[in-house]
Amino acid sequence: MQALAALNKLSPSEQRVARLVVEGLRNEQIAERLCRSPRTVEFQLHNVFRKLGVGNRVQLSRLLG
């Protein structure tokens, strides 16, 4: 339930990035999969961290995993 509430705070694009981070993909892999630039993925991931109050990928994975 906590994961669903957290995901609802994110835009659809941010949700896709967050899910791929939880799957273990690196920024470059996420960018390739979503047809975005790595810089766009970095920007969206920064927004995900800020909106969810986490500081890194491990914390994000624990929250959403």
Backbone as ProteinMPNN parsed JSONL, in Angstrom:
{"seq_chain_A": "MQALAALNKLSPSEQRVARLVVEGLRNEQIAERLCRSPRTVEFQLHNVFRKLGVGNRVQLSRLLG", "coords_chain_A": {"N_chain_A": [[0.822, -1.194, 0.0], [1.966, 1.211, 0.751], [3.788, 1.588, -1.298], [2.115, 2.038, -3.506], [0.867, 4.443, -2.773], [3.113, 6.068, -2.779], [3.893, 5.951, -5.496], [1.748, 7.281, -6.651], [2.349, 9.914, -6.234], [3.993, 10.618, -8.24], [4.678, 11.615, -11.649], [3.49, 10.009, -14.688], [5.766, 9.463, -16.338], [7.869, 9.658, -14.488], [7.134, 7.569, -12.833], [7.61, 5.361, -14.51], [10.406, 5.521, -14.788], [11.157, 5.173, -12.09], [10.242, 2.553, -11.585], [11.914, 1.091, -13.278], [14.384, 1.614, -12.149], [14.063, 0.25, -9.733], [14.022, -2.305, -10.767], [16.666, -2.588, -11.25], [18.072, -1.372, -13.304], [20.537, 0.725, -14.887], [21.041, 4.303, -15.339], [21.711, 4.808, -18.043], [20.757, 2.521, -19.31], [18.048, 2.737, -18.744], [17.45, 5.087, -20.13], [17.894, 4.233, -22.761], [15.95, 2.213, -22.995], [13.588, 3.688, -22.687], [13.746, 5.479, -24.709], [14.933, 8.024, -24.31], [17.072, 10.792, -23.427], [20.071, 10.275, -21.496], [20.433, 12.382, -19.71], [17.85, 13.395, -19.344], [16.709, 11.25, -17.984], [18.264, 11.341, -15.639], [17.385, 13.81, -14.618], [14.635, 13.272, -14.196], [14.863, 11.202, -12.336], [16.04, 12.553, -10.212], [13.868, 14.188, -9.538], [12.075, 12.196, -8.709], [13.388, 11.185, -6.41], [13.299, 13.522, -4.819], [10.492, 14.03, -4.582], [9.652, 11.731, -3.252], [11.132, 11.705, -0.992], [13.553, 10.339, -0.684], [17.047, 9.387, -0.797], [18.652, 7.911, -2.441], [19.132, 5.143, -4.774], [18.874, 2.695, -3.445], [17.268, 3.289, -1.213], [14.979, 4.071, -2.605], [14.302, 1.65, -3.841], [13.718, 0.094, -1.598], [11.468, 1.431, -0.654], [9.633, 1.125, -2.762], [9.814, -1.517, -3.438]], "CA_chain_A": [[0.0, 0.0, 0.0], [2.865, 2.355, 0.806], [4.364, 1.751, -2.631], [1.094, 2.63, -4.368], [0.735, 5.845, -2.372], [4.317, 6.758, -3.24], [3.836, 6.074, -6.955], [0.728, 8.264, -7.011], [2.945, 11.25, -6.14], [4.864, 10.796, -9.396], [4.097, 11.664, -12.99], [3.649, 8.716, -15.369], [7.16, 9.286, -16.771], [8.662, 9.401, -13.288], [6.785, 6.215, -12.385], [8.326, 4.403, -15.361], [11.819, 5.572, -14.4], [11.288, 4.578, -10.752], [10.08, 1.093, -11.693], [13.106, 0.524, -13.908], [15.445, 1.678, -11.135], [13.806, -0.856, -8.806], [14.427, -3.524, -11.485], [18.121, -2.656, -11.238], [18.682, -0.785, -14.493], [21.315, 1.955, -14.754], [20.447, 5.426, -16.067], [21.91, 4.647, -19.486], [19.842, 1.466, -19.755], [16.697, 3.305, -18.673], [17.338, 6.025, -21.248], [17.763, 3.456, -23.994], [14.664, 1.511, -23.001], [12.485, 4.644, -22.798], [14.04, 6.388, -25.83], [15.175, 9.356, -23.757], [18.491, 11.04, -23.19], [20.473, 9.982, -20.117], [20.234, 13.59, -18.893], [16.429, 13.434, -18.993], [16.515, 10.236, -16.947], [18.851, 11.884, -14.412], [16.482, 14.852, -14.139], [13.429, 12.638, -13.676], [15.224, 10.459, -11.135], [16.19, 13.568, -9.164], [12.509, 14.551, -9.127], [11.537, 11.046, -7.973], [14.001, 11.203, -5.081], [12.785, 14.686, -4.086], [9.07, 13.855, -4.278], [9.435, 10.606, -2.34], [11.938, 11.898, 0.201], [14.633, 9.354, -0.592], [18.307, 9.964, -1.208], [19.415, 7.074, -3.365], [18.421, 4.034, -5.416], [18.571, 1.658, -2.452], [16.092, 3.752, -0.47], [13.847, 4.006, -3.529], [13.942, 0.237, -4.002], [13.074, -0.356, -0.351], [10.145, 2.043, -0.579], [8.738, 0.628, -3.812], [10.019, -2.94, -3.668]], "C_chain_A": [[0.866, 1.258, 0.0], [3.466, 2.633, -0.568], [3.368, 2.422, -3.571], [0.91, 4.106, -4.049], [1.928, 6.655, -2.862], [4.262, 6.976, -4.748], [2.821, 7.116, -7.397], [1.231, 9.695, -6.917], [3.736, 11.604, -7.397], [4.081, 10.92, -10.693], [4.251, 10.287, -13.632], [5.087, 8.455, -15.828], [8.062, 8.969, -15.592], [8.374, 8.01, -12.742], [7.538, 5.169, -13.194], [9.804, 4.353, -14.992], [12.014, 4.885, -13.057], [11.179, 3.061, -10.818], [11.318, 0.432, -12.294], [14.313, 0.588, -12.974], [15.289, 0.513, -10.172], [14.187, -2.191, -9.452], [15.942, -3.661, -11.578], [18.814, -2.059, -12.445], [19.452, 0.486, -14.143], [20.653, 3.046, -15.595], [20.557, 5.26, -17.577], [20.963, 3.594, -20.057], [18.399, 1.963, -19.756], [16.472, 4.241, -19.856], [17.131, 5.287, -22.563], [16.39, 2.796, -24.085], [13.501, 2.473, -23.249], [12.675, 5.652, -23.93], [14.146, 7.839, -25.361], [16.673, 9.552, -23.633], [18.827, 10.66, -21.747], [20.257, 11.178, -19.188], [18.769, 13.719, -18.467], [16.133, 12.432, -17.888], [17.08, 10.733, -15.62], [17.928, 12.926, -13.787], [15.226, 14.239, -13.515], [13.721, 11.861, -12.398], [15.44, 11.407, -9.958], [14.816, 13.98, -8.636], [11.853, 13.438, -8.317], [12.078, 11.051, -6.547], [13.407, 12.324, -4.231], [11.333, 14.468, -3.655], [8.818, 12.769, -3.243], [10.279, 10.701, -1.072], [13.001, 10.838, 0.408], [15.908, 9.976, -1.153], [19.096, 9.149, -2.201], [18.555, 5.923, -3.876], [18.03, 2.94, -4.424], [17.326, 2.046, -1.659], [14.844, 3.703, -1.341], [13.37, 2.569, -3.689], [13.259, -0.315, -2.76], [11.652, 0.181, -0.243], [9.167, 1.396, -1.558], [8.78, -0.883, -3.999], [9.137, -3.869, -2.937]], "O_chain_A": [[0.545, 2.245, -0.663], [3.633, 3.791, -0.952], [3.752, 3.291, -4.355], [0.809, 4.929, -4.958], [1.774, 7.793, -3.308], [4.555, 8.072, -5.225], [3.018, 7.771, -8.42], [0.605, 10.602, -7.465], [4.107, 12.761, -7.594], [2.971, 10.402, -10.821], [5.057, 9.481, -13.17], [5.571, 7.329, -15.713], [8.929, 8.1, -15.69], [9.279, 7.342, -12.242], [8.049, 4.198, -12.634], [10.389, 3.274, -14.895], [12.942, 4.092, -12.901], [11.952, 2.359, -10.167], [11.72, -0.651, -11.87], [15.169, -0.295, -13.009], [16.272, -0.143, -9.829], [14.627, -3.108, -8.758], [16.45, -4.722, -11.942], [20.024, -2.22, -12.601], [19.079, 1.226, -13.233], [19.816, 2.762, -16.451], [19.607, 5.541, -18.307], [20.433, 3.757, -21.156], [17.625, 1.647, -20.66], [15.428, 4.191, -20.506], [16.293, 5.673, -23.378], [15.75, 2.823, -25.136], [12.541, 2.125, -23.937], [11.869, 6.567, -24.095], [13.539, 8.747, -25.93], [17.447, 8.599, -23.723], [17.961, 10.717, -20.874], [19.935, 11.002, -18.013], [18.49, 14.116, -17.336], [15.385, 12.735, -16.958], [16.444, 10.565, -14.58], [17.713, 12.926, -12.575], [14.806, 14.645, -12.431], [12.907, 11.864, -11.474], [15.061, 11.092, -8.83], [14.624, 14.106, -7.426], [11.151, 13.711, -7.343], [11.315, 10.934, -5.588], [13.054, 12.112, -3.071], [10.987, 14.695, -2.496], [7.882, 12.867, -2.449], [10.15, 9.866, -0.176], [13.316, 10.478, 1.542], [15.859, 10.961, -1.889], [20.092, 9.621, -2.749], [17.406, 5.755, -3.467], [16.969, 2.33, -4.556], [16.433, 1.223, -1.457], [13.769, 3.334, -0.868], [12.168, 2.304, -3.673], [12.323, -1.107, -2.865], [10.745, -0.522, 0.202], [8.01, 1.151, -1.217], [7.9, -1.464, -4.634], [9.259, -5.084, -3.088]]}, "name": "protein", "num_of_chains": 1, "seq": "MQALAALNKLSPSEQRVARLVVEGLRNEQIAERLCRSPRTVEFQLHNVFRKLGVGNRVQLSRLLG"}
